[in-house]
Amino acid sequence: MRDFITKYEVWVFLALAPLLNTVITYANSKGIISDSVYGHGRFYALLLSLVCLITFTRGVRGVKDLFRPMLVWKINPKWYLFSLLFALTICALTLLLKSLYYGIDYSSLMKFNFPSIRYAFVLLTWAFMGEVVWVSYAIRELSKTLNSFYASQIIGFFWTCWWLPSVLINAGVIPDLPLWPLLLNMLGVAGMCAVVYGKTKSGLCVWLLQFMLNMSMLALPVSPTTGGIPTYKAFAVLYFVTMLCFMYVINPAKKLKAQVTFDEP
């Protein structure tokens, strides 16, 4: 059994992650765990399950390697700026298209409503755990045998599957998320994470990219609750198409391929 889990480690994790969130979501729906515990606990459970798996297959050195990209910070400052502004730019372009299509004054749509500092810290924490699990581990590991684009899209699919139980019961997510735009959005997110990581090898940079995606969707009216479902659909399509353009132009496959090997315990 150990040999099987070690050989197919990443696939075992990708199969278990959505199942784990399904169990936690079911417990929340039955009142076994509170909404507060559920909101934070599913992220901690995701990261803890990965740490336990890596400890079982690779030992402590494997766990250290899991977090190593978070120590890479000496990169070109343009990538920090890019990560800071990318999602915000896509949101602004989405609203521009909306204003042109519906004949709405653009300035009336560009009204920022940033979350509280407390909630921003929560989003920062969630983004950290998401970066470690889905990028520092999953995309990097899967890119050992696959092109980084295909690796990122597979991860985007399983990432969506992990969110699915929460979306179906409308708990711990933006309410009324439609499924196919969510899938398209997560495919775009995973792809852009692969692009940024492939160019920088920095988990910090990807962390910032993820954090700003969450912040931007709450600060500007592009989510289903603030901008309407058509706006969110347009955002998901635009984000995905932009990711495809970056993948075609930058092509991080070779650079990512050279950096994906974990140290053996």
DONU-843164 format. One line per 4 residues: their letters; for each residue x, y, z of N, C-alpha, C. Coordinates in Angstrom, 2 decimals. Layout:
N
a = X:Y:Z:X:Y:Z:X:Y:Z ~ ...
//
This chain:
265
mrdf = 0.82:-1.21:0.00:0.00:0.00:0.00:0.86:1.27:0.00 ~ 1.92:1.25:0.81:2.81:2.41:0.86:3.44:2.67:-0.50 ~ 3.87:1.60:-1.17:4.49:1.77:-2.49:3.49:2.36:-3.48 ~ 2.25:1.92:-3.42:1.22:2.43:-4.32:0.97:3.92:-4.07
itky = 0.85:4.29:-2.79:0.58:5.69:-2.45:1.75:6.57:-2.85 ~ 2.97:6.06:-2.64:4.16:6.83:-3.02:4.23:7.02:-4.53 ~ 3.93:5.97:-5.27:4.02:6.04:-6.73:2.98:6.99:-7.31 ~ 1.78:6.94:-6.76:0.68:7.76:-7.29:0.27:8.85:-6.30
evwv = 1.25:9.38:-5.62:1.01:10.31:-4.53:0.10:11.48:-4.92 ~ 0.44:12.17:-5.99:-0.32:13.36:-6.37:-1.76:13.01:-6.75 ~ -1.94:11.86:-7.41:-3.29:11.45:-7.80:-4.10:11.01:-6.60 ~ -3.45:10.39:-5.64:-4.13:10.02:-4.39:-4.64:11.28:-3.69
flal = -3.77:12.28:-3.63:-4.18:13.53:-2.98:-5.31:14.22:-3.74 ~ -5.21:14.27:-5.07:-6.24:14.94:-5.86:-7.59:14.24:-5.74 ~ -7.57:12.94:-5.52:-8.82:12.20:-5.32:-9.37:12.43:-3.92 ~ -8.49:12.49:-2.93:-8.92:12.61:-1.54:-9.38:14.02:-1.18
apll = -8.77:15.04:-1.79:-9.08:16.43:-1.41:-10.56:16.77:-1.56 ~ -11.20:16.51:-2.73:-12.63:16.81:-2.83:-13.48:15.96:-1.89 ~ -13.07:14.70:-1.69:-13.82:13.83:-0.77:-13.77:14.36:0.65 ~ -12.61:14.87:1.04:-12.45:15.43:2.38:-13.36:16.63:2.57
ntvi = -13.40:17.51:1.58:-14.26:18.69:1.70:-15.74:18.31:1.66 ~ -16.06:17.23:0.95:-17.44:16.75:0.92:-17.87:16.31:2.32 ~ -16.99:15.58:3.01:-17.30:15.12:4.37:-17.46:16.31:5.31 ~ -16.55:17.29:5.21:-16.61:18.46:6.09:-17.87:19.28:5.79
tyan = -18.19:19.41:4.50:-19.39:20.16:4.11:-20.65:19.47:4.60 ~ -20.69:18.15:4.51:-21.84:17.38:5.00:-22.00:17.58:6.51 ~ -20.88:17.55:7.22:-20.92:17.76:8.67:-21.47:19.14:9.01 ~ -21.09:20.13:8.21:-21.61:21.47:8.42:-23.10:21.56:8.13
skgi = -23.54:20.89:7.06:-24.96:20.94:6.68:-25.85:20.27:7.73 ~ -25.28:19.32:8.47:-26.04:18.62:9.52:-25.88:19.27:10.89 ~ -25.16:20.38:10.94:-24.99:21.08:12.20:-23.96:20.48:13.12 ~ -23.18:19.53:12.61:-22.16:18.89:13.44:-21.01:19.86:13.72
isds = -20.66:20.67:12.73:-19.67:21.72:12.93:-20.30:23.05:12.56 ~ -19.87:24.11:13.22:-20.46:25.44:12.99:-19.98:26.03:11.68 ~ -20.66:27.08:11.23:-20.26:27.75:9.99:-18.86:28.35:10.10 ~ -18.54:28.86:11.29:-17.23:29.47:11.50:-16.12:28.43:11.40
vygh = -16.34:27.30:12.06:-15.35:26.22:12.00:-15.23:25.69:10.58 ~ -16.37:25.57:9.92:-16.37:25.09:8.54:-15.63:26.04:7.60 ~ -15.90:27.34:7.75:-15.29:28.32:6.85:-13.78:28.27:6.85 ~ -13.19:28.10:8.03:-11.73:28.05:8.13:-11.20:26.62:8.11
grfy = -11.95:25.72:8.73:-11.45:24.36:8.92:-11.20:23.61:7.64 ~ -11.99:23.84:6.60:-11.80:23.10:5.34:-10.45:23.41:4.71 ~ -9.96:24.66:4.87:-8.65:25.02:4.34:-7.53:24.39:5.16 ~ -7.67:24.46:6.48:-6.67:23.85:7.34:-6.64:22.33:7.15
alll = -7.82:21.74:6.97:-7.89:20.29:6.75:-7.22:19.91:5.43 ~ -7.40:20.75:4.42:-6.77:20.50:3.12:-5.25:20.50:3.23 ~ -4.71:21.53:3.88:-3.27:21.62:4.03:-2.74:20.51:4.94 ~ -3.44:20.24:6.04:-2.99:19.22:6.98:-2.98:17.84:6.33
slvc = -3.98:17.55:5.53:-4.03:16.25:4.86:-2.85:16.09:3.91 ~ -2.48:17.18:3.23:-1.32:17.11:2.33:-0.03:16.91:3.12 ~ 0.12:17.64:4.23:1.32:17.49:5.06:1.43:16.06:5.59 ~ 0.32:15.50:6.00:0.33:14.11:6.50:0.73:13.14:5.39
litf = 0.20:13.36:4.20:0.52:12.49:3.08:2.00:12.58:2.72 ~ 2.52:13.80:2.64:3.94:14.00:2.31:4.84:13.41:3.39 ~ 4.44:13.57:4.65:5.22:12.99:5.75:5.26:11.48:5.63 ~ 4.13:10.88:5.25:4.05:9.43:5.11:4.92:8.93:3.95
trgv = 4.94:9.66:2.83:5.65:9.19:1.65:7.10:9.66:1.58 ~ 7.40:10.84:2.13:8.73:11.43:1.94:9.43:11.87:3.21 ~ 8.70:11.90:4.30:9.30:12.30:5.55:9.35:13.80:5.72 ~ 10.08:14.23:6.74:10.15:15.65:7.10:10.77:16.48:6.00
rgvk = 11.77:15.93:5.30:12.42:16.68:4.23:11.44:17.00:3.12 ~ 10.51:16.10:2.87:9.50:16.35:1.86:8.59:17.51:2.25 ~ 8.26:17.59:3.54:7.41:18.68:4.03:8.16:20.01:3.91 ~ 9.44:20.02:4.24:10.24:21.24:4.11:10.26:21.71:2.66
dlfr = 10.40:20.76:1.74:10.44:21.11:0.33:9.10:21.65:-0.14 ~ 8.03:21.20:0.49:6.70:21.67:0.14:6.57:23.18:0.35 ~ 7.19:23.69:1.41:7.08:25.10:1.74:8.25:25.93:1.20 ~ 9.23:25.29:0.57:10.42:26.00:0.13:10.13:27.15:-0.83
pmlv = 9.18:27.03:-1.78:8.92:28.16:-2.68:8.47:29.43:-1.96 ~ 7.95:29.30:-0.74:7.52:30.48:-0.01:8.71:31.31:0.49 ~ 9.91:30.74:0.41:11.11:31.46:0.85:11.79:32.21:-0.30 ~ 11.30:32.01:-1.51:11.88:32.67:-2.69:11.24:34.04:-2.85
wkin = 12.00:35.09:-2.56:11.44:36.44:-2.64:12.31:37.38:-3.48 ~ 13.56:36.99:-3.75:14.43:37.85:-4.56:14.16:37.63:-6.05 ~ 13.13:38.28:-6.53:12.75:38.18:-7.93:12.59:39.59:-8.49 ~ 12.43:39.67:-9.80:12.21:40.98:-10.43:10.95:41.62:-9.86
pkwy = 11.05:42.85:-9.36:9.87:43.51:-8.76:8.67:43.60:-9.69 ~ 8.90:43.51:-11.00:7.77:43.62:-11.94:6.77:42.49:-11.73 ~ 7.26:41.33:-11.24:6.35:40.22:-11.03:5.49:40.43:-9.79 ~ 6.00:41.11:-8.78:5.17:41.49:-7.64:4.09:42.48:-8.10
lfsl = 4.50:43.43:-8.93:3.55:44.40:-9.44:2.50:43.72:-10.32 ~ 2.95:42.79:-11.12:2.02:42.04:-11.98:1.00:41.28:-11.14 ~ 1.48:40.57:-10.13:0.59:39.79:-9.26:-0.38:40.69:-8.51 ~ 0.07:41.88:-8.18:-0.77:42.82:-7.45:-1.90:43.37:-8.32
lfal = -1.64:43.57:-9.60:-2.57:44.28:-10.46:-3.32:43.41:-11.45 ~ -2.90:42.17:-11.65:-3.47:41.36:-12.73:-4.98:41.17:-12.56 ~ -5.42:40.60:-11.45:-6.84:40.33:-11.25:-7.65:41.61:-11.23 ~ -7.09:42.65:-10.64:-7.76:43.94:-10.59:-7.99:44.48:-12.01
tica = -7.00:44.28:-12.87:-7.12:44.72:-14.27:-8.20:43.94:-15.00 ~ -8.25:42.62:-14.78:-9.28:41.80:-15.43:-10.67:42.22:-14.96 ~ -10.81:42.52:-13.67:-12.09:43.00:-13.15:-12.48:44.32:-13.80 ~ -11.50:45.24:-13.93:-11.78:46.54:-14.53:-12.17:46.39:-16.00
ltll = -11.50:45.50:-16.72:-11.84:45.26:-18.13:-13.24:44.64:-18.26 ~ -13.56:43.75:-17.35:-14.90:43.14:-17.36:-15.98:44.21:-17.20 ~ -15.75:45.13:-16.27:-16.72:46.19:-16.05:-16.76:47.17:-17.22 ~ -15.63:47.35:-17.89:-15.62:48.19:-19.08:-16.48:47.58:-20.18
lksl = -16.33:46.29:-20.40:-17.16:45.59:-21.39:-18.64:45.68:-21.01 ~ -18.92:45.55:-19.73:-20.30:45.65:-19.26:-20.88:47.03:-19.54 ~ -20.09:48.05:-19.28:-20.56:49.41:-19.50:-20.82:49.68:-20.98 ~ -19.97:49.13:-21.85:-20.15:49.31:-23.29:-21.36:48.54:-23.79
yygi = -21.55:47.33:-23.28:-22.64:46.48:-23.75:-24.01:47.00:-23.31 ~ -24.09:47.44:-22.06:-25.37:47.89:-21.52:-25.55:49.41:-21.58 ~ -24.52:50.12:-22.01:-24.61:51.57:-22.08:-24.63:52.23:-20.71 ~ -23.87:51.63:-19.77:-23.81:52.16:-18.40:-22.56:53.02:-18.25
dyss = -22.67:54.09:-17.48:-21.52:54.95:-17.20:-20.44:54.12:-16.49 ~ -19.25:54.08:-17.06:-18.16:53.24:-16.52:-17.79:53.65:-15.10 ~ -17.78:54.94:-14.84:-17.38:55.43:-13.51:-18.35:54.96:-12.43 ~ -19.61:54.73:-12.81:-20.59:54.26:-11.82:-20.34:52.81:-11.42
lmkf = -19.64:52.06:-12.28:-19.32:50.67:-11.98:-18.02:50.53:-11.20 ~ -17.10:51.47:-11.44:-15.78:51.39:-10.80:-15.82:52.01:-9.40 ~ -16.62:51.43:-8.55:-16.70:51.87:-7.16:-16.12:50.79:-6.25 ~ -15.01:51.10:-5.62:-14.31:50.13:-4.80:-14.98:49.98:-3.44
nfps = -15.07:48.74:-3.00:-15.64:48.44:-1.69:-14.78:47.33:-1.07 ~ -13.63:47.72:-0.55:-12.68:46.75:-0.03:-13.20:46.11:1.26 ~ -12.90:44.81:1.44:-13.29:44.13:2.68:-12.57:44.73:3.88 ~ -13.06:44.43:5.06:-12.41:44.89:6.29:-11.02:44.28:6.43
irya = -10.21:44.88:7.26:-8.85:44.38:7.49:-8.89:42.95:8.02 ~ -9.84:42.69:8.89:-9.97:41.34:9.47:-10.28:40.32:8.38 ~ -11.22:40.63:7.51:-11.58:39.69:6.46:-10.46:39.59:5.41 ~ -9.76:40.69:5.17:-8.62:40.65:4.24:-7.55:39.70:4.77
fvll = -7.35:39.69:6.09:-6.39:38.77:6.69:-6.84:37.32:6.50 ~ -8.14:37.09:6.63:-8.69:35.74:6.41:-8.41:35.31:4.96 ~ -8.66:36.21:4.02:-8.41:35.89:2.61:-6.93:35.62:2.36 ~ -6.08:36.37:3.05:-4.63:36.16:2.92:-4.25:34.78:3.42
twaf = -4.86:34.36:4.53:-4.58:33.03:5.08:-5.06:31.94:4.14 ~ -6.26:32.08:3.62:-6.80:31.09:2.69:-5.94:31.01:1.43 ~ -5.50:32.16:0.94:-4.67:32.19:-0.27:-3.33:31.49:-0.04 ~ -2.77:31.64:1.18:-1.51:30.97:1.50:-1.66:29.46:1.42
mgev = -2.71:28.94:2.05:-2.91:27.48:2.04:-3.22:26.97:0.64 ~ -3.98:27.76:-0.12:-4.27:27.38:-1.50:-3.03:27.35:-2.36 ~ -2.13:28.32:-2.15:-0.89:28.36:-2.94:-0.03:27.14:-2.65 ~ 0.14:26.82:-1.37:0.98:25.69:-0.99:0.43:24.38:-1.56
vwvs = -0.87:24.19:-1.42:-1.49:22.92:-1.83:-1.55:22.78:-3.35 ~ -2.15:23.77:-4.01:-2.46:23.61:-5.44:-1.31:23.97:-6.37 ~ -0.40:24.84:-5.90:0.69:25.29:-6.79:2.03:24.71:-6.36 ~ 2.47:25.06:-5.14:3.78:24.57:-4.68:3.87:23.05:-4.69
yair = 2.73:22.40:-4.46:2.74:20.94:-4.52:2.14:20.42:-5.82 ~ 0.85:20.63:-6.03:0.13:19.90:-7.08:0.61:20.22:-8.49 ~ 0.67:21.50:-8.84:1.12:21.86:-10.19:2.58:21.50:-10.37 ~ 3.38:21.79:-9.37:4.82:21.48:-9.47:5.05:19.98:-9.60
elsk = 4.29:19.19:-8.85:4.46:17.74:-8.89:3.96:17.17:-10.22 ~ 2.81:17.61:-10.66:2.23:17.07:-11.89:3.05:17.48:-13.11 ~ 3.75:18.61:-13.00:4.57:19.08:-14.12:5.83:18.24:-14.32 ~ 6.06:17.29:-13.44:7.19:16.37:-13.66:6.97:15.53:-14.91
tlns = 5.72:15.21:-15.19:5.42:14.30:-16.30:4.55:14.93:-17.38 ~ 3.99:16.12:-17.10:3.10:16.75:-18.05:3.56:18.16:-18.38 ~ 3.18:18.65:-19.56:3.35:20.05:-19.89:2.65:20.89:-18.83 ~ 3.24:22.04:-18.47:2.70:22.85:-17.38:1.28:23.32:-17.65
fyas = 0.93:23.53:-18.92:-0.43:23.95:-19.23:-1.42:22.83:-18.88 ~ -1.15:21.61:-19.34:-2.04:20.50:-19.04:-2.07:20.21:-17.54 ~ -0.90:20.33:-16.90:-0.84:20.12:-15.45:-1.73:21.12:-14.73 ~ -1.65:22.38:-15.13:-2.44:23.41:-14.47:-3.94:23.20:-14.70
qiig = -4.32:22.74:-15.88:-5.74:22.56:-16.17:-6.31:21.36:-15.41 ~ -5.51:20.33:-15.24:-5.95:19.20:-14.41:-6.15:19.66:-12.97 ~ -5.21:20.45:-12.48:-5.32:20.96:-11.12:-6.53:21.89:-11.00 ~ -6.76:22.71:-12.03:-7.92:23.59:-12.02:-9.22:22.81:-11.92
ffwt = -9.28:21.66:-12.59:-10.48:20.82:-12.53:-10.69:20.26:-11.12 ~ -9.62:19.72:-10.51:-9.75:19.17:-9.16:-9.97:20.27:-8.12 ~ -9.41:21.44:-8.38:-9.62:22.59:-7.51:-11.11:22.95:-7.50 ~ -11.73:22.91:-8.68:-13.17:23.15:-8.79:-13.96:22.08:-8.05
cwwl = -13.52:20.82:-8.20:-14.19:19.72:-7.49:-14.11:19.91:-5.98 ~ -13.00:20.47:-5.51:-12.87:20.73:-4.08:-13.87:21.80:-3.64 ~ -14.10:22.81:-4.46:-15.05:23.87:-4.13:-16.50:23.41:-4.28 ~ -16.74:22.40:-5.09:-18.09:22.02:-5.48:-19.05:21.79:-4.31
psvl = -18.68:21.02:-3.29:-19.62:20.81:-2.17:-20.04:22.12:-1.51 ~ -19.09:23.05:-1.35:-19.40:24.35:-0.74:-20.36:25.14:-1.61 ~ -20.15:25.07:-2.93:-21.01:25.81:-3.86:-22.42:25.25:-3.85 ~ -22.54:23.94:-3.80:-23.85:23.31:-3.88:-24.75:23.64:-2.69
inag = -24.14:23.87:-1.53:-24.96:24.22:-0.36:-24.85:25.72:-0.03 ~ -24.13:26.47:-0.88:-23.99:27.91:-0.68:-23.44:28.26:0.69 ~ -22.40:27.55:1.10:-21.81:27.80:2.41:-20.32:28.09:2.27 ~ -19.89:29.22:2.83:-18.47:29.55:2.82:-17.95:29.99:1.47
vipd = -18.85:30.38:0.56:-18.45:30.87:-0.75:-19.32:32.08:-1.10 ~ -18.94:32.80:-2.16:-19.81:33.85:-2.68:-21.11:33.20:-3.11 ~ -22.25:33.64:-2.62:-23.53:32.98:-2.93:-23.83:32.94:-4.43 ~ -24.53:31.89:-4.83:-25.08:31.75:-6.19:-24.01:31.66:-7.28
lplw = -22.89:31.02:-6.97:-21.86:30.83:-7.99:-22.34:29.81:-9.03 ~ -22.43:30.19:-10.31:-22.78:29.21:-11.35:-21.60:28.29:-11.61 ~ -21.88:27.04:-11.95:-20.83:26.03:-11.98:-19.87:26.16:-13.16 ~ -20.38:26.32:-14.39:-19.44:26.32:-15.51:-18.53:27.56:-15.49
plll = -19.01:28.75:-15.10:-18.06:29.86:-14.97:-17.06:29.64:-13.84 ~ -17.50:28.96:-12.77:-16.57:28.64:-11.69:-15.46:27.74:-12.20 ~ -15.83:26.72:-12.96:-14.82:25.82:-13.54:-13.88:26.59:-14.44 ~ -14.43:27.43:-15.32:-13.60:28.20:-16.25:-12.69:29.15:-15.48
nmlg = -13.22:29.74:-14.43:-12.42:30.65:-13.61:-11.27:29.92:-12.93 ~ -11.54:28.74:-12.37:-10.50:27.99:-11.68:-9.45:27.46:-12.66 ~ -9.86:27.11:-13.86:-8.88:26.71:-14.88:-7.97:27.89:-15.22 ~ -8.57:29.07:-15.31:-7.77:30.27:-15.57:-6.84:30.59:-14.42
vagm = -7.36:30.46:-13.20:-6.55:30.73:-12.00:-5.35:29.79:-11.93 ~ -5.60:28.49:-12.12:-4.51:27.51:-12.06:-3.48:27.79:-13.15 ~ -3.96:28.16:-14.33:-3.05:28.47:-15.43:-2.18:29.67:-15.13 ~ -2.77:30.73:-14.59:-1.98:31.93:-14.27:-1.01:31.66:-13.14
cavv = -1.40:30.83:-12.18:-0.47:30.44:-11.11:0.74:29.73:-11.71 ~ 0.49:28.86:-12.69:1.59:28.14:-13.34:2.49:29.10:-14.10 ~ 1.89:30.10:-14.75:2.68:31.10:-15.49:3.60:31.87:-14.55 ~ 3.02:32.39:-13.47:3.80:33.21:-12.53:4.85:32.36:-11.82
ygkt = 4.46:31.16:-11.40:5.43:30.30:-10.72:6.54:29.86:-11.68 ~ 6.17:29.57:-12.92:7.16:29.15:-13.91:8.20:30.23:-14.18 ~ 7.81:31.49:-14.08:8.75:32.60:-14.33:9.52:33.02:-13.09 ~ 8.95:32.81:-11.91:9.57:33.34:-10.69:10.07:32.29:-9.72
ksgl = 9.47:31.09:-9.74:9.73:30.03:-8.75:9.41:30.50:-7.34 ~ 8.61:31.56:-7.23:8.32:32.15:-5.94:6.88:31.86:-5.51 ~ 6.75:31.16:-4.39:5.44:30.94:-3.83:4.84:32.22:-3.30 ~ 5.68:33.15:-2.85:5.19:34.44:-2.35:4.47:35.21:-3.45
cvwl = 5.02:35.17:-4.65:4.43:35.89:-5.77:3.07:35.29:-6.14 ~ 3.01:33.98:-6.16:1.74:33.31:-6.45:0.73:33.57:-5.34 ~ 1.20:33.58:-4.11:0.35:33.90:-2.96:-0.30:35.28:-3.15 ~ 0.50:36.26:-3.55:-0.02:37.61:-3.79:-1.03:37.61:-4.94
lqfm = -0.73:36.86:-5.98:-1.65:36.74:-7.12:-3.00:36.21:-6.67 ~ -2.98:35.17:-5.84:-4.21:34.55:-5.35:-4.98:35.48:-4.42 ~ -4.25:36.13:-3.54:-4.88:37.05:-2.60:-5.59:38.18:-3.33 ~ -4.94:38.73:-4.33:-5.51:39.86:-5.06:-6.70:39.43:-5.92
lnms = -6.73:38.18:-6.35:-7.91:37.70:-7.07:-9.14:37.76:-6.16 ~ -8.99:37.24:-4.95:-10.10:37.26:-3.99:-10.49:38.68:-3.61 ~ -9.49:39.52:-3.37:-9.76:40.90:-2.98:-10.44:41.67:-4.10 ~ -9.97:41.47:-5.33:-10.51:42.22:-6.46:-11.97:41.89:-6.72
mlal = -12.31:40.60:-6.59:-13.69:40.18:-6.84:-14.65:40.70:-5.78 ~ -14.12:41.01:-4.60:-14.95:41.58:-3.55:-14.95:43.10:-3.59 ~ -13.84:43.67:-4.03:-13.71:45.13:-4.06:-14.50:45.75:-5.21 ~ -14.57:45.05:-6.35:-15.30:45.55:-7.50:-16.50:44.65:-7.79
pvsp = -17.57:45.20:-8.35:-18.81:44.42:-8.55:-18.75:43.47:-9.74 ~ -18.04:42.34:-9.54:-17.97:41.33:-10.60:-18.48:39.97:-10.12 ~ -18.68:39.80:-8.82:-19.19:38.53:-8.31:-20.70:38.47:-8.57 ~ -21.30:37.28:-8.52:-22.75:37.17:-8.77:-23.61:38.03:-7.85
ttgg = -23.17:38.21:-6.59:-23.99:38.96:-5.64:-23.90:40.46:-5.85 ~ -22.76:40.95:-6.33:-22.60:42.40:-6.48:-22.73:42.88:-7.92 ~ -22.36:42.04:-8.87:-22.42:42.45:-10.27:-23.40:41.68:-11.12 ~ -23.92:40.58:-10.56:-24.85:39.75:-11.31:-24.13:38.58:-11.98
ipty = -24.87:37.52:-12.25:-24.30:36.32:-12.85:-23.70:36.58:-14.23 ~ -24.35:37.36:-15.13:-23.72:37.63:-16.44:-22.35:38.29:-16.32 ~ -22.21:39.18:-15.34:-20.91:39.85:-15.14:-19.86:38.85:-14.70 ~ -20.23:37.97:-13.78:-19.28:36.95:-13.33:-18.90:36.00:-14.46
kafa = -19.86:35.65:-15.30:-19.56:34.79:-16.45:-18.57:35.47:-17.39 ~ -18.78:36.77:-17.63:-17.87:37.52:-18.50:-16.47:37.57:-17.88 ~ -16.41:37.77:-16.57:-15.12:37.79:-15.88:-14.39:36.46:-16.03 ~ -15.12:35.36:-15.81:-14.51:34.03:-15.91:-13.97:33.77:-17.31
vlyf = -14.73:34.13:-18.33:-14.29:33.93:-19.71:-13.06:34.79:-20.01 ~ -13.10:36.05:-19.59:-11.99:36.96:-19.84:-10.72:36.50:-19.13 ~ -10.85:36.06:-17.89:-9.70:35.57:-17.13:-9.10:34.35:-17.81 ~ -9.95:33.43:-18.23:-9.47:32.20:-18.88:-8.79:32.51:-20.21
vtml = -9.39:33.33:-21.02:-8.81:33.68:-22.33:-7.48:34.40:-22.16 ~ -7.41:35.29:-21.17:-6.15:36.00:-20.89:-5.07:35.02:-20.47 ~ -5.45:34.05:-19.65:-4.49:33.01:-19.24:-3.96:32.26:-20.46 ~ -4.83:31.91:-21.39:-4.40:31.20:-22.60:-3.39:32.03:-23.38
cfmy = -3.62:33.33:-23.45:-2.68:34.22:-24.16:-1.32:34.23:-23.47 ~ -1.31:34.32:-22.15:-0.05:34.30:-21.41:0.66:32.96:-21.58 ~ -0.08:31.88:-21.54:0.51:30.55:-21.74:1.15:30.44:-23.12 ~ 0.51:31.00:-24.13:1.02:30.92:-25.50:2.26:31.77:-25.67
vinp = 2.24:32.97:-25.09:3.35:33.92:-25.28:4.54:33.57:-24.39 ~ 4.27:33.30:-23.11:5.36:33.10:-22.15:5.83:31.66:-22.13 ~ 4.88:30.71:-22.20:5.19:29.28:-22.19:6.14:28.90:-21.06 ~ 5.63:28.75:-19.84:6.49:28.46:-18.69:6.90:27.00:-18.58
akkl = 6.54:26.17:-19.55:6.72:24.72:-19.41:8.15:24.32:-19.09 ~ 9.11:24.82:-19.89:10.49:24.39:-19.71:11.06:24.85:-18.37 ~ 10.80:26.09:-18.01:11.36:26.61:-16.76:10.73:25.92:-15.56 ~ 9.44:25.63:-15.64:8.79:24.94:-14.54:9.28:23.51:-14.45
kaqv = 9.47:22.89:-15.59:9.91:21.49:-15.63:11.23:21.30:-14.90 ~ 12.10:22.29:-15.02:13.42:22.17:-14.42:13.39:22.35:-12.91 ~ 12.27:22.83:-12.36:12.21:23.15:-10.95:11.25:22.28:-10.15 ~ 10.71:21.23:-10.73:9.64:20.50:-10.06:10.09:19.36:-9.17
tfde = 11.34:18.98:-9.21:11.77:17.79:-8.48:11.88:18.03:-6.99 ~ 11.21:17.20:-6.20:11.33:17.25:-4.75:12.61:16.53:-4.31 ~ 13.17:16.97:-3.21:14.29:16.25:-2.63:13.80:14.93:-2.06 ~ 14.53:13.87:-2.27:14.17:12.59:-1.69:14.48:12.56:-0.21
p = 13.58:11.99:0.62:13.85:11.95:2.07:15.00:11.01:2.37
//
